[in-house]
Amino acid sequence: MEGYSNGIETFVLIETEEDDAVASKMVEIAERACMAAQTVVNAIPSLTNVVVNGRQIQLGMRTL
């Protein structure tokens, strides 16, 4: 038996007084630093959704 995944979708919910650019950068750095995330995102399609103070924002330039 072999497992298979079509992809992974992650939701990051943040409440902060920082602006969207700071929150976006924090998520990008956290993703790059996470060995488990890197193992998964390099093997299958992935999508990260970031919600700051109840509003969905776009991540900055992706360099993962």
Buried (B, 14 or more C-beta within 10 A) or exposed (E): EEEEEEEBEBEBEBEEEEEBEEBBEBBBEEBEEEEEBEEBBEEEEBEBBBBBEEEEBEBEEEEE
